[in-house]
Amino acid sequence: MTFSEKLKQAMQELHLNQRQVCGMTGKSKGSVSQYLSGKQIPSEDVQSAIAVALGLTGTCSIFWTG
């Protein structure tokens, strides 16, 4: 599963729209848009920061890589 797919899934499960994700993560609308389209893949550190901002921490987080 790509990061884009994971982010879309998280947004759907948490009932969040792109504007809300921007507000929660501090990322620009352009960045979130590129993440969602798959045009840009954030570093693992940024992926982890997004997971924390969305409250997706712990071993079941969809953002864990590996």
PDB file of N, CA, C and O in Angstrom:
ATOM      1  N   MET A   1       0.850  -1.180   0.000  1.00  0.00           N
ATOM      2  CA  MET A   1       0.000   0.000   0.000  1.00  0.00           C
ATOM      3  C   MET A   1       0.894   1.242   0.000  1.00  0.00           C
ATOM      4  O   MET A   1       1.830   1.347   0.793  1.00  0.00           O
ATOM      5  N   THR A   2       0.597   2.161  -0.885  1.00  0.00           N
ATOM      6  CA  THR A   2       1.409   3.372  -0.976  1.00  0.00           C
ATOM      7  C   THR A   2       1.028   4.354   0.127  1.00  0.00           C
ATOM      8  O   THR A   2      -0.020   4.225   0.760  1.00  0.00           O
ATOM      9  N   PHE A   3       1.895   5.332   0.343  1.00  0.00           N
ATOM     10  CA  PHE A   3       1.587   6.355   1.348  1.00  0.00           C
ATOM     11  C   PHE A   3       0.304   7.086   0.979  1.00  0.00           C
ATOM     12  O   PHE A   3      -0.515   7.382   1.849  1.00  0.00           O
ATOM     13  N   SER A   4       0.125   7.375  -0.295  1.00  0.00           N
ATOM     14  CA  SER A   4      -1.084   8.039  -0.759  1.00  0.00           C
ATOM     15  C   SER A   4      -2.323   7.243  -0.372  1.00  0.00           C
ATOM     16  O   SER A   4      -3.294   7.808   0.132  1.00  0.00           O
ATOM     17  N   GLU A   5      -2.294   5.949  -0.602  1.00  0.00           N
ATOM     18  CA  GLU A   5      -3.418   5.083  -0.255  1.00  0.00           C
ATOM     19  C   GLU A   5      -3.646   5.048   1.254  1.00  0.00           C
ATOM     20  O   GLU A   5      -4.785   5.064   1.720  1.00  0.00           O
ATOM     21  N   LYS A   6      -2.562   5.002   2.003  1.00  0.00           N
ATOM     22  CA  LYS A   6      -2.662   4.981   3.465  1.00  0.00           C
ATOM     23  C   LYS A   6      -3.276   6.272   3.994  1.00  0.00           C
ATOM     24  O   LYS A   6      -4.120   6.252   4.891  1.00  0.00           O
ATOM     25  N   LEU A   7      -2.840   7.393   3.425  1.00  0.00           N
ATOM     26  CA  LEU A   7      -3.362   8.677   3.872  1.00  0.00           C
ATOM     27  C   LEU A   7      -4.843   8.802   3.528  1.00  0.00           C
ATOM     28  O   LEU A   7      -5.637   9.268   4.346  1.00  0.00           O
ATOM     29  N   LYS A   8      -5.210   8.390   2.331  1.00  0.00           N
ATOM     30  CA  LYS A   8      -6.624   8.423   1.933  1.00  0.00           C
ATOM     31  C   LYS A   8      -7.465   7.549   2.862  1.00  0.00           C
ATOM     32  O   LYS A   8      -8.555   7.943   3.277  1.00  0.00           O
ATOM     33  N   GLN A   9      -6.962   6.382   3.178  1.00  0.00           N
ATOM     34  CA  GLN A   9      -7.679   5.472   4.071  1.00  0.00           C
ATOM     35  C   GLN A   9      -7.850   6.100   5.449  1.00  0.00           C
ATOM     36  O   GLN A   9      -8.933   6.054   6.031  1.00  0.00           O
ATOM     37  N   ALA A  10      -6.772   6.686   5.965  1.00  0.00           N
ATOM     38  CA  ALA A  10      -6.842   7.328   7.281  1.00  0.00           C
ATOM     39  C   ALA A  10      -7.856   8.469   7.268  1.00  0.00           C
ATOM     40  O   ALA A  10      -8.643   8.616   8.204  1.00  0.00           O
ATOM     41  N   MET A  11      -7.837   9.270   6.217  1.00  0.00           N
ATOM     42  CA  MET A  11      -8.776  10.381   6.117  1.00  0.00           C
ATOM     43  C   MET A  11     -10.222   9.884   6.090  1.00  0.00           C
ATOM     44  O   MET A  11     -11.102  10.472   6.719  1.00  0.00           O
ATOM     45  N   GLN A  12     -10.455   8.800   5.359  1.00  0.00           N
ATOM     46  CA  GLN A  12     -11.797   8.243   5.284  1.00  0.00           C
ATOM     47  C   GLN A  12     -12.236   7.709   6.649  1.00  0.00           C
ATOM     48  O   GLN A  12     -13.351   7.978   7.097  1.00  0.00           O
ATOM     49  N   GLU A  13     -11.363   6.960   7.298  1.00  0.00           N
ATOM     50  CA  GLU A  13     -11.700   6.370   8.585  1.00  0.00           C
ATOM     51  C   GLU A  13     -11.915   7.420   9.676  1.00  0.00           C
ATOM     52  O   GLU A  13     -12.737   7.240  10.575  1.00  0.00           O
ATOM     53  N   LEU A  14     -11.163   8.517   9.582  1.00  0.00           N
ATOM     54  CA  LEU A  14     -11.263   9.579  10.582  1.00  0.00           C
ATOM     55  C   LEU A  14     -12.245  10.668  10.175  1.00  0.00           C
ATOM     56  O   LEU A  14     -12.454  11.626  10.919  1.00  0.00           O
ATOM     57  N   HIS A  15     -12.854  10.527   8.992  1.00  0.00           N
ATOM     58  CA  HIS A  15     -13.822  11.499   8.476  1.00  0.00           C
ATOM     59  C   HIS A  15     -13.204  12.898   8.380  1.00  0.00           C
ATOM     60  O   HIS A  15     -13.777  13.887   8.835  1.00  0.00           O
ATOM     61  N   LEU A  16     -12.026  12.943   7.778  1.00  0.00           N
ATOM     62  CA  LEU A  16     -11.306  14.205   7.617  1.00  0.00           C
ATOM     63  C   LEU A  16     -11.264  14.603   6.152  1.00  0.00           C
ATOM     64  O   LEU A  16     -11.195  13.752   5.265  1.00  0.00           O
ATOM     65  N   ASN A  17     -11.306  15.910   5.909  1.00  0.00           N
ATOM     66  CA  ASN A  17     -11.083  16.390   4.555  1.00  0.00           C
ATOM     67  C   ASN A  17      -9.671  16.975   4.455  1.00  0.00           C
ATOM     68  O   ASN A  17      -8.950  17.057   5.450  1.00  0.00           O
ATOM     69  N   GLN A  18      -9.298  17.367   3.273  1.00  0.00           N
ATOM     70  CA  GLN A  18      -7.934  17.840   3.046  1.00  0.00           C
ATOM     71  C   GLN A  18      -7.617  19.077   3.885  1.00  0.00           C
ATOM     72  O   GLN A  18      -6.514  19.198   4.417  1.00  0.00           O
ATOM     73  N   ARG A  19      -8.556  19.976   4.003  1.00  0.00           N
ATOM     74  CA  ARG A  19      -8.340  21.197   4.796  1.00  0.00           C
ATOM     75  C   ARG A  19      -8.061  20.848   6.257  1.00  0.00           C
ATOM     76  O   ARG A  19      -7.183  21.440   6.886  1.00  0.00           O
ATOM     77  N   GLN A  20      -8.812  19.882   6.794  1.00  0.00           N
ATOM     78  CA  GLN A  20      -8.603  19.468   8.179  1.00  0.00           C
ATOM     79  C   GLN A  20      -7.231  18.832   8.367  1.00  0.00           C
ATOM     80  O   GLN A  20      -6.565  19.078   9.373  1.00  0.00           O
ATOM     81  N   VAL A  21      -6.805  18.017   7.405  1.00  0.00           N
ATOM     82  CA  VAL A  21      -5.479  17.395   7.487  1.00  0.00           C
ATOM     83  C   VAL A  21      -4.407  18.474   7.474  1.00  0.00           C
ATOM     84  O   VAL A  21      -3.432  18.388   8.221  1.00  0.00           O
ATOM     85  N   CYS A  22      -4.576  19.481   6.642  1.00  0.00           N
ATOM     86  CA  CYS A  22      -3.609  20.591   6.605  1.00  0.00           C
ATOM     87  C   CYS A  22      -3.521  21.268   7.975  1.00  0.00           C
ATOM     88  O   CYS A  22      -2.428  21.540   8.471  1.00  0.00           O
ATOM     89  N   GLY A  23      -4.669  21.534   8.572  1.00  0.00           N
ATOM     90  CA  GLY A  23      -4.696  22.191   9.874  1.00  0.00           C
ATOM     91  C   GLY A  23      -4.070  21.348  10.968  1.00  0.00           C
ATOM     92  O   GLY A  23      -3.371  21.871  11.836  1.00  0.00           O
ATOM     93  N   MET A  24      -4.314  20.058  10.934  1.00  0.00           N
ATOM     94  CA  MET A  24      -3.803  19.170  11.983  1.00  0.00           C
ATOM     95  C   MET A  24      -2.312  18.919  11.844  1.00  0.00           C
ATOM     96  O   MET A  24      -1.612  18.755  12.843  1.00  0.00           O
ATOM     97  N   THR A  25      -1.823  18.886  10.612  1.00  0.00           N
ATOM     98  CA  THR A  25      -0.425  18.526  10.383  1.00  0.00           C
ATOM     99  C   THR A  25       0.492  19.716  10.191  1.00  0.00           C
ATOM    100  O   THR A  25       1.709  19.588  10.329  1.00  0.00           O
ATOM    101  N   GLY A  26      -0.068  20.869   9.875  1.00  0.00           N
ATOM    102  CA  GLY A  26       0.751  22.042   9.589  1.00  0.00           C
ATOM    103  C   GLY A  26       1.342  22.010   8.190  1.00  0.00           C
ATOM    104  O   GLY A  26       2.179  22.846   7.848  1.00  0.00           O
ATOM    105  N   LYS A  27       0.913  21.052   7.381  1.00  0.00           N
ATOM    106  CA  LYS A  27       1.405  20.955   6.007  1.00  0.00           C
ATOM    107  C   LYS A  27       0.537  21.828   5.109  1.00  0.00           C
ATOM    108  O   LYS A  27      -0.648  22.027   5.378  1.00  0.00           O
ATOM    109  N   SER A  28       1.135  22.343   4.044  1.00  0.00           N
ATOM    110  CA  SER A  28       0.394  23.193   3.128  1.00  0.00           C
ATOM    111  C   SER A  28      -0.603  22.378   2.318  1.00  0.00           C
ATOM    112  O   SER A  28      -0.479  21.158   2.205  1.00  0.00           O
ATOM    113  N   LYS A  29      -1.590  23.064   1.756  1.00  0.00           N
ATOM    114  CA  LYS A  29      -2.572  22.396   0.915  1.00  0.00           C
ATOM    115  C   LYS A  29      -1.884  21.733  -0.272  1.00  0.00           C
ATOM    116  O   LYS A  29      -2.263  20.638  -0.688  1.00  0.00           O
ATOM    117  N   GLY A  30      -0.865  22.408  -0.817  1.00  0.00           N
ATOM    118  CA  GLY A  30      -0.125  21.853  -1.941  1.00  0.00           C
ATOM    119  C   GLY A  30       0.588  20.562  -1.578  1.00  0.00           C
ATOM    120  O   GLY A  30       0.583  19.605  -2.352  1.00  0.00           O
ATOM    121  N   SER A  31       1.202  20.533  -0.400  1.00  0.00           N
ATOM    122  CA  SER A  31       1.903  19.319   0.036  1.00  0.00           C
ATOM    123  C   SER A  31       0.935  18.167   0.230  1.00  0.00           C
ATOM    124  O   SER A  31       1.174  17.062  -0.256  1.00  0.00           O
ATOM    125  N   VAL A  32      -0.160  18.422   0.941  1.00  0.00           N
ATOM    126  CA  VAL A  32      -1.130  17.360   1.193  1.00  0.00           C
ATOM    127  C   VAL A  32      -1.714  16.869  -0.126  1.00  0.00           C
ATOM    128  O   VAL A  32      -1.919  15.669  -0.309  1.00  0.00           O
ATOM    129  N   SER A  33      -1.978  17.785  -1.033  1.00  0.00           N
ATOM    130  CA  SER A  33      -2.497  17.412  -2.348  1.00  0.00           C
ATOM    131  C   SER A  33      -1.517  16.499  -3.085  1.00  0.00           C
ATOM    132  O   SER A  33      -1.921  15.517  -3.708  1.00  0.00           O
ATOM    133  N   GLN A  34      -0.232  16.830  -3.009  1.00  0.00           N
ATOM    134  CA  GLN A  34       0.778  16.005  -3.683  1.00  0.00           C
ATOM    135  C   GLN A  34       0.916  14.642  -3.003  1.00  0.00           C
ATOM    136  O   GLN A  34       1.127  13.637  -3.681  1.00  0.00           O
ATOM    137  N   TYR A  35       0.803  14.594  -1.694  1.00  0.00           N
ATOM    138  CA  TYR A  35       0.839  13.315  -0.985  1.00  0.00           C
ATOM    139  C   TYR A  35      -0.333  12.441  -1.431  1.00  0.00           C
ATOM    140  O   TYR A  35      -0.170  11.245  -1.676  1.00  0.00           O
ATOM    141  N   LEU A  36      -1.524  13.057  -1.533  1.00  0.00           N
ATOM    142  CA  LEU A  36      -2.727  12.309  -1.895  1.00  0.00           C
ATOM    143  C   LEU A  36      -2.690  11.822  -3.340  1.00  0.00           C
ATOM    144  O   LEU A  36      -3.213  10.754  -3.657  1.00  0.00           O
ATOM    145  N   SER A  37      -2.072  12.610  -4.208  1.00  0.00           N
ATOM    146  CA  SER A  37      -2.002  12.223  -5.622  1.00  0.00           C
ATOM    147  C   SER A  37      -0.875  11.236  -5.894  1.00  0.00           C
ATOM    148  O   SER A  37      -0.822  10.614  -6.955  1.00  0.00           O
ATOM    149  N   GLY A  38       0.029  11.098  -4.922  1.00  0.00           N
ATOM    150  CA  GLY A  38       1.169  10.207  -5.103  1.00  0.00           C
ATOM    151  C   GLY A  38       2.324  10.851  -5.845  1.00  0.00           C
ATOM    152  O   GLY A  38       3.306  10.181  -6.168  1.00  0.00           O
ATOM    153  N   LYS A  39       2.218  12.139  -6.116  1.00  0.00           N
ATOM    154  CA  LYS A  39       3.295  12.852  -6.824  1.00  0.00           C
ATOM    155  C   LYS A  39       4.493  13.112  -5.930  1.00  0.00           C
ATOM    156  O   LYS A  39       5.609  13.303  -6.414  1.00  0.00           O
ATOM    157  N   GLN A  40       4.264  13.118  -4.639  1.00  0.00           N
ATOM    158  CA  GLN A  40       5.336  13.335  -3.668  1.00  0.00           C
ATOM    159  C   GLN A  40       5.138  12.358  -2.514  1.00  0.00           C
ATOM    160  O   GLN A  40       4.023  12.174  -2.027  1.00  0.00           O
ATOM    161  N   ILE A  41       6.218  11.744  -2.089  1.00  0.00           N
ATOM    162  CA  ILE A  41       6.185  10.840  -0.946  1.00  0.00           C
ATOM    163  C   ILE A  41       7.042  11.466   0.145  1.00  0.00           C
ATOM    164  O   ILE A  41       8.241  11.665  -0.049  1.00  0.00           O
ATOM    165  N   PRO A  42       6.442  11.776   1.286  1.00  0.00           N
ATOM    166  CA  PRO A  42       7.222  12.406   2.351  1.00  0.00           C
ATOM    167  C   PRO A  42       8.219  11.424   2.969  1.00  0.00           C
ATOM    168  O   PRO A  42       8.054  10.207   2.893  1.00  0.00           O
ATOM    169  N   SER A  43       9.239  11.986   3.573  1.00  0.00           N
ATOM    170  CA  SER A  43      10.232  11.160   4.256  1.00  0.00           C
ATOM    171  C   SER A  43       9.557  10.391   5.383  1.00  0.00           C
ATOM    172  O   SER A  43       8.445  10.724   5.793  1.00  0.00           O
ATOM    173  N   GLU A  44      10.233   9.364   5.879  1.00  0.00           N
ATOM    174  CA  GLU A  44       9.672   8.581   6.983  1.00  0.00           C
ATOM    175  C   GLU A  44       9.427   9.449   8.208  1.00  0.00           C
ATOM    176  O   GLU A  44       8.448   9.245   8.926  1.00  0.00           O
ATOM    177  N   ASP A  45      10.309  10.418   8.454  1.00  0.00           N
ATOM    178  CA  ASP A  45      10.119  11.327   9.594  1.00  0.00           C
ATOM    179  C   ASP A  45       8.833  12.126   9.440  1.00  0.00           C
ATOM    180  O   ASP A  45       8.077  12.295  10.396  1.00  0.00           O
ATOM    181  N   VAL A  46       8.592  12.614   8.230  1.00  0.00           N
ATOM    182  CA  VAL A  46       7.380  13.395   7.977  1.00  0.00           C
ATOM    183  C   VAL A  46       6.151  12.494   8.053  1.00  0.00           C
ATOM    184  O   VAL A  46       5.116  12.903   8.580  1.00  0.00           O
ATOM    185  N   GLN A  47       6.256  11.279   7.536  1.00  0.00           N
ATOM    186  CA  GLN A  47       5.143  10.332   7.638  1.00  0.00           C
ATOM    187  C   GLN A  47       4.804  10.078   9.101  1.00  0.00           C
ATOM    188  O   GLN A  47       3.631  10.036   9.471  1.00  0.00           O
ATOM    189  N   SER A  48       5.818   9.911   9.924  1.00  0.00           N
ATOM    190  CA  SER A  48       5.601   9.688  11.359  1.00  0.00           C
ATOM    191  C   SER A  48       4.956  10.901  12.005  1.00  0.00           C
ATOM    192  O   SER A  48       4.059  10.760  12.836  1.00  0.00           O
ATOM    193  N   ALA A  49       5.406  12.092  11.629  1.00  0.00           N
ATOM    194  CA  ALA A  49       4.834  13.319  12.180  1.00  0.00           C
ATOM    195  C   ALA A  49       3.369  13.461  11.785  1.00  0.00           C
ATOM    196  O   ALA A  49       2.549  13.911  12.585  1.00  0.00           O
ATOM    197  N   ILE A  50       3.040  13.081  10.565  1.00  0.00           N
ATOM    198  CA  ILE A  50       1.646  13.132  10.117  1.00  0.00           C
ATOM    199  C   ILE A  50       0.815  12.141  10.922  1.00  0.00           C
ATOM    200  O   ILE A  50      -0.289  12.463  11.361  1.00  0.00           O
ATOM    201  N   ALA A  51       1.338  10.949  11.114  1.00  0.00           N
ATOM    202  CA  ALA A  51       0.631   9.930  11.895  1.00  0.00           C
ATOM    203  C   ALA A  51       0.348  10.426  13.307  1.00  0.00           C
ATOM    204  O   ALA A  51      -0.759  10.249  13.817  1.00  0.00           O
ATOM    205  N   VAL A  52       1.334  11.044  13.939  1.00  0.00           N
ATOM    206  CA  VAL A  52       1.161  11.574  15.290  1.00  0.00           C
ATOM    207  C   VAL A  52       0.105  12.686  15.279  1.00  0.00           C
ATOM    208  O   VAL A  52      -0.772  12.727  16.142  1.00  0.00           O
ATOM    209  N   ALA A  53       0.197  13.572  14.305  1.00  0.00           N
ATOM    210  CA  ALA A  53      -0.752  14.687  14.226  1.00  0.00           C
ATOM    211  C   ALA A  53      -2.184  14.199  14.039  1.00  0.00           C
ATOM    212  O   ALA A  53      -3.124  14.824  14.528  1.00  0.00           O
ATOM    213  N   LEU A  54      -2.351  13.086  13.332  1.00  0.00           N
ATOM    214  CA  LEU A  54      -3.682  12.543  13.092  1.00  0.00           C
ATOM    215  C   LEU A  54      -4.124  11.587  14.201  1.00  0.00           C
ATOM    216  O   LEU A  54      -5.233  11.055  14.167  1.00  0.00           O
ATOM    217  N   GLY A  55      -3.253  11.378  15.174  1.00  0.00           N
ATOM    218  CA  GLY A  55      -3.588  10.497  16.290  1.00  0.00           C
ATOM    219  C   GLY A  55      -3.454   9.027  15.946  1.00  0.00           C
ATOM    220  O   GLY A  55      -4.101   8.181  16.562  1.00  0.00           O
ATOM    221  N   LEU A  56      -2.614   8.718  14.963  1.00  0.00           N
ATOM    222  CA  LEU A  56      -2.436   7.339  14.497  1.00  0.00           C
ATOM    223  C   LEU A  56      -1.137   6.748  14.998  1.00  0.00           C
ATOM    224  O   LEU A  56      -0.358   6.204  14.215  1.00  0.00           O
ATOM    225  N   THR A  57      -0.897   6.847  16.275  1.00  0.00           N
ATOM    226  CA  THR A  57       0.334   6.319  16.830  1.00  0.00           C
ATOM    227  C   THR A  57       0.098   4.930  17.407  1.00  0.00           C
ATOM    228  O   THR A  57      -1.042   4.539  17.657  1.00  0.00           O
ATOM    229  N   GLY A  58       1.160   4.201  17.613  1.00  0.00           N
ATOM    230  CA  GLY A  58       1.070   2.858  18.182  1.00  0.00           C
ATOM    231  C   GLY A  58       1.397   1.796  17.146  1.00  0.00           C
ATOM    232  O   GLY A  58       1.634   2.105  15.978  1.00  0.00           O
ATOM    233  N   THR A  59       1.406   0.596  17.563  1.00  0.00           N
ATOM    234  CA  THR A  59       1.834  -0.498  16.689  1.00  0.00           C
ATOM    235  C   THR A  59       0.850  -0.778  15.562  1.00  0.00           C
ATOM    236  O   THR A  59       1.221  -1.394  14.563  1.00  0.00           O
ATOM    237  N   CYS A  60      -0.404  -0.337  15.704  1.00  0.00           N
ATOM    238  CA  CYS A  60      -1.373  -0.611  14.646  1.00  0.00           C
ATOM    239  C   CYS A  60      -1.441   0.515  13.629  1.00  0.00           C
ATOM    240  O   CYS A  60      -2.276   0.471  12.725  1.00  0.00           O
ATOM    241  N   SER A  61      -0.594   1.513  13.751  1.00  0.00           N
ATOM    242  CA  SER A  61      -0.627   2.636  12.840  1.00  0.00           C
ATOM    243  C   SER A  61      -0.409   2.182  11.400  1.00  0.00           C
ATOM    244  O   SER A  61       0.489   1.390  11.116  1.00  0.00           O
ATOM    245  N   ILE A  62      -1.238   2.690  10.503  1.00  0.00           N
ATOM    246  CA  ILE A  62      -1.093   2.338   9.096  1.00  0.00           C
ATOM    247  C   ILE A  62       0.132   2.992   8.480  1.00  0.00           C
ATOM    248  O   ILE A  62       0.503   2.682   7.348  1.00  0.00           O
ATOM    249  N   PHE A  63       0.757   3.889   9.216  1.00  0.00           N
ATOM    250  CA  PHE A  63       1.902   4.594   8.671  1.00  0.00           C
ATOM    251  C   PHE A  63       3.223   3.891   8.950  1.00  0.00           C
ATOM    252  O   PHE A  63       4.263   4.332   8.460  1.00  0.00           O
ATOM    253  N   TRP A  64       3.209   2.801   9.731  1.00  0.00           N
ATOM    254  CA  TRP A  64       4.471   2.086   9.986  1.00  0.00           C
ATOM    255  C   TRP A  64       4.946   1.496   8.691  1.00  0.00           C
ATOM    256  O   TRP A  64       4.179   0.872   7.957  1.00  0.00           O
ATOM    257  N   THR A  65       6.214   1.696   8.411  1.00  0.00           N
ATOM    258  CA  THR A  65       6.807   1.117   7.210  1.00  0.00           C
ATOM    259  C   THR A  65       7.537  -0.132   7.602  1.00  0.00           C
ATOM    260  O   THR A  65       7.863  -0.326   8.773  1.00  0.00           O
ATOM    261  N   GLY A  66       7.796  -0.972   6.652  1.00  0.00           N
ATOM    262  CA  GLY A  66       8.555  -2.149   6.982  1.00  0.00           C
ATOM    263  C   GLY A  66       7.868  -3.351   6.623  1.00  0.00           C
ATOM    264  O   GLY A  66       8.385  -4.447   6.840  1.00  0.00           O
TER     265      GLY A  66
END
